Structure formats: C-alpha cells, structure tokens
Amino acid sequence: MQGFSGAPGREGPLAEVPPAGLRRIWMWGILIALGGFLFGFDTGVISGALLFIRPDFGLNSFQQGSVVSVLVLGAMVGALTSGRLADRFGRKRALEVEGLVFLAGTVIAVFAPGYGTLLAGRLVLGLAVGAASATVPIYLSEISPKDIRGRLLTLNQLMITVGILVAYLVNLAFSGSGDWRAMIAVGAVPAFVIVAAAVLVLPESGVWLLEHGRRGQCRELIASVTNTATADRLIERYERRTSEEAAREPRETGARALLGTRVRPALVVGLALAALQQFAGINTIIYYAPTIIEQTGLTASNAIFYSIAIGVINLLMTIVAIRAIDRAGRRRLMLGSLAVMTVTMVLLGLSFVADWSSELSLVFMVVYIAGYAAGLGPVFWTMIGEIFPARAHAAGSGASTAVNWASNFAVSLAFLPIAGAIGQGETFWIFAAISLLGLLFVARYVPETKHRDYAAIDADLQRRFGRRPPENAAAGG
Ligand code: BGC
C-alpha cells in the first residue's frame, strides 16, 4: 500500500527497513507517542476533576479557570524550551526528562493540600505536556522510514485522542466517589512507562547521533533493524546528502536557521497551521462540550455521556486519517477537513440562532469533530515534523507547537466571554469564517509532503511562495 516513491528519505539515515525491523520501529513509535497520550489525558482529565475540586477547595470561578488554563500556559513555555533540550541532550534524554516532569507534576497535583499547590502541580504538568508535544513529532519523524513516516507521525495525534477519551472515562469511573485525586493520579502510570521505556528500550534518533559525531552508535541502531552492510550504506548515503546540502545551504542551525530567508516559507506554514488548528474552535468543543450541550436544552447529567461520544468520534476518525494520510496525502485530508468544519460551524451557529432542536446541534458538533479529526488534527502534527530542514527541525517544530499552545490559551480563555457578549451561535460563525480562510491558505501555500524527501518538499514550498527552487532539488514524490 505504501512506498510508490523511489526518492530516498532525507529525514533520517533509517531510510530502508525490512518488515521485521519495521515492527520494532512501530513499537518504538508507540512508546514515544505515550507523550501524546499524556498530553490528551492531562488536558482532558481536568474537566471532570474540577467538578469535585471546586467544592473541596471552595474555588471561585476565576480560580477554576486558572486551574484549567495554567496548564496551557506551562505548555507554551515547555514547547519553547524543549527544542533546545532535545538538540543538546538528544531526543531520548529529552523524553526521559519529560516523563520525570510528568511524574513530578502528577504527584504535586495529587497531594495538593490547597489551591496554590494544585496550581503549581498543573503548571509543572503543563511544562511536560508542552515539551512532550514538541519532542514527540521530532523523535517520531527521525526514527521513521519515509514510507511509513506519515502514519507513524499520526500516532502522536492518535495517542492525544486516546488520552482525551481515557480521561473522560476515568472521570466517569470516579465521578461516583468524587475522588478527583484518583482521577489525576491515573496519569502517573503512562508517565512511569515513558521513563522506563526511555531508559531501557528506546534508541536515540539516528539523525541526532550523526549530527553529534556518534557514528558507531548510529550504525548499531540501524543494524538493529536491518544489518551492518545496510547500516553502512545508509549512513554513507545520508552523510553524502547532508554534505551536499551543507554545500548549498547556510550553516546556521536552530532559531537562526529558522529565521533565514530559505526556511521562512516553512515557518509561515508551520505557524499558520498551528494558529488555524486552534482558532478554528476545536477546544471550545473538547473543553466546553458539556457546557455547550447543556445550553442546547439537554440535562447536565447527560453531559459526561455526550462528552464520551465526542471523545469516541474523535478517536475513530483519527484512525481513519491514519489509514488515509499516506495514500490520500496531507493536502487532500486537510482541505476536506476544513470544508467540513466550515459547513458544520455555519450550521451549528444557525441551530443556536434559529433555535433548532438540541439533537441537531449535537449532530453538527459530532460531524465537526469528525471533520477535524480526519484532517486538521493529525495533519498539523505530521507536517511540523516534515517541512523543516534537519538543522531547523527542533526549533521549527518547537515554535509551531508554542504558537499552537498560545492560540489554544487565547481561544479557551476568550470563548465563554465572547459567546456571552455576542451570542453562542454568532461565535461559531467566527470559527466558520476562520476555517474558510484556513481552507484558502492551505489550498495556496501548504505543500504536499506525502512520500517526498525534504528537497522535494522544500522545492514545492519555495514555488508556492513565489521563489525559485534551489538548483538540483530532487523532484521526488
Ligand atoms: C490539538 C489539541 C486538541 C486535540 C483534540 C490536538 O491536535 O492540538 O489542542 O485538544 O487535538 O483531539
């Protein structure tokens, strides 16, 4: 099903892997993507936990909001700093540290005697969530052969949605006893597994090893999923391509490389998709679904049940996207996704303004989530692992992730006040307009990355931004 392109992979030296080796890479991918699971879990669990923290600590509405959003603030900082950590100490070490920070944040929150400590715990959790959300896509892309890269990268989004759903289910399970500490404590299990996996099982990324002069270790890594002869050949080929690229590219790395004129189109695409993913309104549904559902006239006691339905659709459609992303391509998924999101947001708005039945509003919400999960959700995280050159990879993915969190913060903070001021339905129309603008942006500026190596992706990007592609850019893909 995969692998029609003959162009060799640029992302990492691990370009060709036989089926037995691929199974190992998938296992690594799943362990790495536990970082995504914790992202989903810790953002999802609070909606239920808060119902019981509120009476326990006597929180006013500002304090409640701050317990939710302080995590998003921490995530912004975590996303910005983790790129440096991952470049300096390696992807594996970064993930290990992030797992430990997850554990620390969970312990602080679970044993918090009062509001202040709980807030501190949520901030620490946010640092880990943001850092993991930036590290996981880099790590995944650097261990994946090109032909399964799309699917491996969507594992991140899949695990985010699994994390959200598990959080909703955990909320339901403990809602009888009202034990909010137990709800949050469940997150310690995957955090522990991440640390153990990073110490015992996961390999360091081949790209990072070569860039830090650890050729022997890289050879061992590749040989563990192929054989030594292939390892030597792949490393040589990778080094040849890297030095060819170095001859025609500037030598800057990190943030400096990111701001260079050559990488700017990728930066514009990464940041715009990051903002679009949030400003199209996804987390108003994920975080506030019960509130919205209640306003359609259904009882609050059904809210948790319906939020689980939303969690399930989110997960199922993400699986559909994973199956399609390497076949249909990123652009088609994203354009279809934004079209569905635009139309359903118009209808959802109408259903509020014209006072249609609450069942109809619910249907539009579910179709909107399905549209998001089949495209914009996974494709954003996939593309920020693909559009940046290796020397700007960590910085580019970190900056895009930080903008994603900043936008998330802005939207989730502003949603309720804006809806209160201009009306719920009218607010959904704003999301519809943003989705439509996003559709136009994607159609014009976002390159296809399916089955392409970096040179071909870059050539497409330069062309879309009206620049002349570099000489000898491969036409792979
Ligand atoms: C977004 C999250 C969102 C989730 C929903 C992710 O891609 O970054 O903000 O809550 O999708 O599935």
Boltz pocket constraint, residues with backbone or C-beta under 6 A from the ligand:
constraints:
  - pocket:
      binder: B
      contacts: [[A, 43], [A, 157], [A, 160], [A, 161], [A, 164], [A, 277], [A, 282], [A, 283], [A, 286], [A, 314], [A, 376], [A, 377], [A, 378], [A, 381], [A, 404], [A, 408]]
      max_distance: 6.0
